[in-house]
Amino acid sequence: MTVDRSLAAFAALNGALAVALGAFAAHGAGPQIKSLLTTGAQYQMIHAVLALICAVWPARGRMIAVAGWLAAAGGLVFSLALSAIALLSLSAMGAVAPIGGLLMIAAWLLVAIAALRAHTPLA
């Protein structure tokens, strides 16, 4: 099995950041910002896991590689945008969060297409 080490490392760092953000939301954030930080951390973690799955996907091709990077980048962009809104009161970042969302949606769609196109068993 081949592993995309760069994607796996980026996904792992995303996961670590999501845990840190979630911990801050749970233990250090005020009630006004807790919801934004928690939402960002949850989406970031889910997409870090998706990126890690893509990094080790059997018979991984270009579509899965792109999906992994879209998932990791989308989760990070979305989470950072919500964090900037919550922590820095940068309401303009509300326009950036949907970009992360679109990247995450695109990642899931590419995974679905790749799964349907797979010529070899996935497991």
C-alpha positions as CSV (number, residue, x, y, z in Angstrom):
1,M,0.0,0.0,0.0
2,T,1.3,3.4,-0.9
3,V,0.7,6.4,1.4
4,D,0.7,10.0,0.5
5,R,2.9,11.1,3.4
6,S,2.5,14.8,2.8
7,L,-1.3,14.6,2.9
8,A,-1.2,12.2,5.9
9,A,1.1,14.7,7.8
10,F,-1.1,17.7,6.9
11,A,-4.2,15.7,7.9
12,A,-2.6,14.8,11.2
13,L,-1.6,18.4,11.9
14,N,-5.2,19.4,11.1
15,G,-6.5,16.9,13.6
16,A,-4.1,18.2,16.3
17,L,-5.3,21.7,15.7
18,A,-8.9,20.6,15.8
19,V,-8.3,19.0,19.2
20,A,-6.6,22.1,20.5
21,L,-9.4,24.3,19.2
22,G,-12.1,22.1,20.6
23,A,-10.4,22.0,24.0
24,F,-10.2,25.8,24.1
25,A,-13.9,26.0,23.1
26,A,-14.8,23.6,25.9
27,H,-12.5,25.0,28.7
28,G,-11.5,28.5,27.9
29,A,-13.9,30.2,25.6
30,G,-16.8,32.4,26.7
31,P,-20.3,31.4,25.9
32,Q,-20.6,33.8,22.9
33,I,-17.8,32.2,21.0
34,K,-18.0,28.6,22.2
35,S,-20.4,27.6,19.5
36,L,-18.4,29.0,16.6
37,L,-15.2,27.4,17.9
38,T,-16.9,24.0,18.5
39,T,-18.4,24.0,15.1
40,G,-15.1,24.8,13.4
41,A,-13.3,22.2,15.4
42,Q,-15.8,19.5,14.6
43,Y,-15.7,20.2,10.8
44,Q,-12.0,20.4,10.8
45,M,-11.6,17.0,12.6
46,I,-14.1,15.2,10.4
47,H,-12.2,16.5,7.3
48,A,-8.8,15.7,8.7
49,V,-10.0,12.1,9.1
50,L,-11.3,12.1,5.5
51,A,-8.0,13.5,4.3
52,L,-6.1,10.7,6.2
53,I,-8.4,8.1,4.7
54,C,-7.7,9.5,1.2
55,A,-3.9,9.4,2.0
56,V,-4.1,5.6,2.5
57,W,-6.9,4.8,0.0
58,P,-6.2,1.6,-1.8
59,A,-5.6,2.1,-5.5
60,R,-5.4,5.8,-4.8
61,G,-5.5,7.9,-8.0
62,R,-5.5,11.6,-8.8
63,M,-9.2,12.0,-7.9
64,I,-8.7,10.7,-4.3
65,A,-5.5,12.7,-3.9
66,V,-7.3,15.9,-4.9
67,A,-10.3,14.9,-2.6
68,G,-7.9,14.5,0.3
69,W,-6.3,17.9,-0.2
70,L,-9.7,19.6,-0.7
71,A,-11.0,18.0,2.5
72,A,-7.9,19.1,4.5
73,A,-7.8,22.6,3.1
74,G,-11.5,23.1,3.3
75,G,-11.7,22.0,6.9
76,L,-8.8,24.3,7.8
77,V,-10.2,27.3,5.9
78,F,-13.7,26.8,7.4
79,S,-12.3,26.4,10.9
80,L,-10.0,29.3,10.7
81,A,-12.7,31.6,9.3
82,L,-15.0,30.7,12.2
83,S,-12.1,31.2,14.7
84,A,-11.3,34.6,13.3
85,I,-15.0,35.6,13.6
86,A,-15.1,34.3,17.2
87,L,-11.7,35.4,18.5
88,L,-10.9,38.5,16.5
89,S,-14.4,39.8,15.7
90,L,-13.5,39.7,12.0
91,S,-17.0,39.5,10.7
92,A,-15.7,39.8,7.1
93,M,-14.4,36.2,7.5
94,G,-18.1,35.2,7.2
95,A,-17.5,35.5,3.5
96,V,-14.5,33.1,3.7
97,A,-16.2,30.3,5.6
98,P,-18.4,29.2,2.6
99,I,-15.2,28.8,0.5
100,G,-14.1,26.2,3.0
101,G,-17.5,24.6,2.9
102,L,-17.4,24.4,-0.9
103,L,-14.0,22.7,-0.7
104,M,-15.3,20.2,1.8
105,I,-18.4,19.4,-0.4
106,A,-16.2,19.0,-3.4
107,A,-14.0,16.6,-1.5
108,W,-16.9,14.4,-0.6
109,L,-18.3,14.4,-4.1
110,L,-14.9,13.4,-5.5
111,V,-14.7,10.5,-3.0
112,A,-18.1,9.4,-4.1
113,I,-17.2,9.5,-7.7
114,A,-13.9,7.7,-7.1
115,A,-15.6,5.0,-5.1
116,L,-18.1,4.4,-7.9
117,R,-15.4,4.3,-10.5
118,A,-13.1,1.9,-8.6
119,H,-12.0,-1.0,-10.7
120,T,-10.6,-2.9,-7.7
121,P,-12.2,-3.8,-4.4
122,L,-12.0,-0.9,-1.9
123,A,-11.2,-3.2,1.1
